[in-house]
């Protein structure tokens, strides 16, 4: 695929993931609606430019050119370029979790976990296996270069993982998991399957890679079920 076409698609994906959710980082939020709109426009442009050019090649001048914002506006809403990049990380995490919000609230049953897994595979099918994990993509660019960014990305992945961990804790309390099941380890192993599956899906352009990874994650979770499931009955 031509690089320009691919960048255009990434830009549109970024709008879906960032703009349509009206997400914002959790600091420097303006008090007025106009200020919030300006800040979000700047944040949206930065996210698009990072998707198109990469973090290293995104400049504040690029952001100004795309948004029409003045230099004083940029520094009013963001302390510097690093602050803007960190805001993009927070916004990206908010968007990824926001897309799954209803599903993440019900990860305390086998059926709920299955619906979550199915959603992620169907999303990759709809995206034609492009883009990978937005949070993981930022990690690849920033984790070894910017300790504060790495911490923010780790926090974003922790927010995501915590929904499953909390759901598994509730399942264990209801007797759905064995008493010796380590819910933290199970949640981390599942997140590792998700991230690996998304990476293989992206590079191989095959959503089946994520499906396979999630089937393995589900099998691992099921090993910790409090009883062997009856194949004649759908488990909840």
C-alpha positions as CSV (number, residue, x, y, z in Angstrom):
1,X,0.0,0.0,0.0
2,X,1.2,3.5,-0.8
3,X,2.6,5.3,2.3
4,X,0.3,8.3,1.7
5,X,-2.8,6.1,1.6
6,X,-1.6,4.2,4.7
7,X,-1.0,7.5,6.6
8,X,-4.4,8.8,5.6
9,X,-6.0,5.7,7.0
10,X,-4.1,6.0,10.2
11,X,-5.2,9.6,10.5
12,X,-8.8,8.6,10.1
13,X,-8.4,5.8,12.7
14,X,-6.8,8.3,15.0
15,X,-9.9,10.6,14.7
16,X,-12.1,7.6,15.7
17,X,-9.9,6.7,18.6
18,X,-9.3,10.3,19.9
19,X,-11.6,12.9,18.5
20,X,-14.9,11.1,18.5
21,X,-14.5,10.2,22.2
22,X,-13.9,13.8,23.2
23,X,-11.1,12.5,25.4
24,X,-8.6,14.7,27.3
25,X,-5.6,14.2,29.4
26,X,-6.2,14.7,33.1
27,X,-4.1,17.9,33.6
28,X,-4.3,21.5,32.4
29,X,-8.0,21.2,31.5
30,X,-9.4,24.7,30.6
31,X,-12.3,26.1,32.5
32,X,-14.2,27.3,29.4
33,X,-15.9,25.4,26.6
34,X,-13.9,27.4,24.0
35,X,-10.6,26.6,25.8
36,X,-11.5,22.9,26.0
37,X,-12.3,22.9,22.3
38,X,-9.0,24.6,21.4
39,X,-7.0,22.2,23.6
40,X,-8.7,19.2,22.2
41,X,-8.0,20.5,18.6
42,X,-4.4,20.8,19.4
43,X,-4.3,17.3,21.1
44,X,-6.1,15.8,18.1
45,X,-3.6,17.3,15.7
46,X,-0.7,16.0,17.7
47,X,-2.2,12.5,17.8
48,X,-2.7,12.6,14.0
49,X,0.9,13.8,13.4
50,X,2.3,11.2,15.7
51,X,0.4,8.5,13.8
52,X,1.6,9.9,10.4
53,X,5.2,10.8,11.2
54,X,6.1,9.2,14.5
55,X,6.8,10.9,17.8
56,X,10.4,11.9,16.9
57,X,9.4,13.8,13.8
58,X,6.3,15.6,15.2
59,X,7.1,19.2,16.0
60,X,5.2,22.0,17.6
61,X,5.4,23.9,14.4
62,X,3.7,21.0,12.7
63,X,0.9,21.2,15.3
64,X,0.6,25.0,14.8
65,X,0.4,24.6,11.0
66,X,-2.4,22.0,11.3
67,X,-4.5,23.8,13.9
68,X,-3.8,27.4,13.2
69,X,-3.1,27.8,16.9
70,X,-0.5,30.4,18.0
71,X,2.6,29.6,19.9
72,X,1.2,31.3,22.9
73,X,-1.9,29.1,22.8
74,X,0.3,25.9,22.6
75,X,2.2,27.0,25.7
76,X,-0.9,28.0,27.4
77,X,-2.4,24.5,27.3
78,X,0.9,22.5,27.3
79,X,4.1,23.2,29.1
80,X,6.3,22.0,26.3
81,X,6.4,19.3,23.5
82,X,6.9,16.5,26.0
83,X,3.8,17.6,27.9
84,X,1.8,17.5,24.7
85,X,3.2,14.0,23.9
86,X,2.3,12.8,27.4
87,X,-1.2,14.2,26.9
88,X,-1.5,12.2,23.7
89,X,-0.6,9.1,25.7
90,X,-3.4,9.8,28.3
91,X,-5.9,10.6,25.5
92,X,-5.0,7.4,23.6
93,X,-5.5,5.3,26.7
94,X,-8.9,7.0,27.4
95,X,-9.9,6.3,23.8
96,X,-8.9,2.6,23.8
97,X,-10.7,2.0,27.1
98,X,-13.7,4.1,26.1
99,X,-14.3,2.0,23.1
100,X,-14.5,-1.1,25.4
101,X,-16.2,0.7,28.3
102,X,-19.4,-1.4,28.5
103,X,-17.5,-4.6,28.0
104,X,-14.9,-3.9,30.6
105,X,-17.6,-3.4,33.2
106,X,-18.7,-7.0,32.8
107,X,-15.5,-9.1,32.9
108,X,-16.7,-11.0,35.9
109,X,-18.3,-13.9,34.0
110,X,-17.1,-16.3,31.3
111,X,-19.7,-14.9,29.0
112,X,-18.5,-11.3,29.6
113,X,-14.9,-12.3,28.9
114,X,-15.9,-14.1,25.7
115,X,-17.8,-11.0,24.5
116,X,-14.7,-8.8,25.2
117,X,-12.5,-11.2,23.3
118,X,-14.9,-11.3,20.4
119,X,-15.1,-7.5,20.3
120,X,-11.4,-7.2,20.0
121,X,-11.2,-9.7,17.1
122,X,-14.1,-8.1,15.3
123,X,-12.5,-4.7,15.7
124,X,-9.4,-5.9,14.0
125,X,-11.4,-7.4,11.2
126,X,-13.2,-4.1,10.7
127,X,-9.8,-2.3,10.7
128,X,-8.4,-4.8,8.2
129,X,-5.7,-5.8,10.7
130,X,-4.1,-2.3,10.6
131,X,-2.9,-0.1,13.4
132,X,-2.2,-2.6,16.1
133,X,-2.6,-1.4,19.6
134,X,-2.5,2.4,19.8
135,X,-1.0,2.2,23.3
136,X,1.6,-0.4,22.3
137,X,2.5,1.6,19.2
138,X,3.5,4.6,21.5
139,X,5.4,2.2,23.7
140,X,7.6,1.1,20.8
141,X,8.5,4.7,20.1
142,X,8.9,6.1,23.6
143,X,9.6,3.5,26.2
144,X,13.4,3.6,25.8
145,X,13.7,7.3,25.1
146,X,11.4,9.0,27.7
147,X,11.1,7.6,31.2
148,X,8.1,9.8,32.0
149,X,6.3,8.6,28.8
150,X,7.2,5.0,29.7
151,X,5.6,5.4,33.1
152,X,2.5,7.0,31.5
153,X,2.2,4.1,29.0
154,X,2.7,1.5,31.8
155,X,-0.1,3.3,33.7
156,X,-2.4,3.1,30.7
157,X,-1.8,-0.6,30.3
158,X,-2.4,-1.1,34.0
159,X,-5.7,0.7,33.8
160,X,-6.7,-1.7,31.0
161,X,-5.5,-4.8,32.8
162,X,-7.1,-3.7,36.1
163,X,-10.6,-4.2,34.6
164,X,-9.9,-7.9,34.0
165,X,-8.1,-8.3,37.3
166,X,-11.1,-6.8,39.2
167,X,-13.5,-9.0,37.3
168,X,-11.5,-12.1,38.1
169,X,-11.5,-11.1,41.8
170,X,-15.3,-11.0,41.7
171,X,-15.5,-14.3,39.9
172,X,-13.2,-15.9,42.5
173,X,-15.4,-14.4,45.3
174,X,-18.4,-16.1,43.7
175,X,-16.7,-19.4,43.5
176,X,-16.2,-19.3,39.7
177,X,-12.4,-19.6,40.0
178,X,-10.3,-21.9,42.2
179,X,-9.4,-20.6,45.6
180,X,-5.7,-20.7,44.7
181,X,-6.2,-18.8,41.4
182,X,-3.8,-15.8,41.2
183,X,-6.0,-13.2,39.6
184,X,-3.2,-10.7,39.2
185,X,-1.0,-13.2,37.3
186,X,-4.0,-14.3,35.2
187,X,-4.8,-10.7,34.2
188,X,-1.2,-10.0,33.3
189,X,-0.9,-13.2,31.2
190,X,-4.1,-12.2,29.4
191,X,-2.8,-8.7,28.7
192,X,0.4,-10.2,27.3
193,X,-1.7,-12.4,25.0
194,X,-3.7,-9.3,23.8
195,X,-0.6,-7.3,23.1
196,X,1.2,-10.1,21.3
197,X,-1.9,-11.0,19.3
198,X,-2.3,-7.4,18.2
199,X,1.3,-7.1,17.2
200,X,1.2,-10.3,15.1
201,X,-2.2,-9.2,13.6
202,X,-0.6,-5.9,12.5
203,X,2.5,-7.3,11.0
204,X,0.9,-10.4,9.4
205,X,-2.3,-8.5,8.4
206,X,-4.3,-11.4,9.8
207,X,-6.9,-10.9,12.6
208,X,-6.7,-14.7,13.1
209,X,-3.5,-14.1,15.0
210,X,-5.3,-12.2,17.7
211,X,-8.1,-14.8,17.7
212,X,-5.5,-17.6,18.3
213,X,-3.8,-15.6,21.1
214,X,-7.1,-15.0,22.8
215,X,-8.1,-18.6,22.5
216,X,-4.9,-19.5,24.3
217,X,-5.7,-16.8,27.0
218,X,-9.2,-18.2,27.5
219,X,-7.8,-21.7,27.9
220,X,-5.4,-20.5,30.5
221,X,-8.2,-18.8,32.4
222,X,-10.4,-21.9,32.2
223,X,-7.6,-24.0,33.8
224,X,-8.4,-21.9,36.9
225,X,-12.1,-22.5,36.8
226,X,-13.5,-24.0,40.0
227,X,-15.0,-26.9,38.1
228,X,-14.7,-28.5,34.7
229,X,-17.4,-26.9,32.5
230,X,-20.2,-29.0,31.2
231,X,-19.9,-28.9,27.3
232,X,-23.7,-29.3,27.1
233,X,-24.3,-26.0,29.0
234,X,-23.2,-22.5,28.2
235,X,-21.1,-21.2,31.1
236,X,-21.8,-17.7,32.5
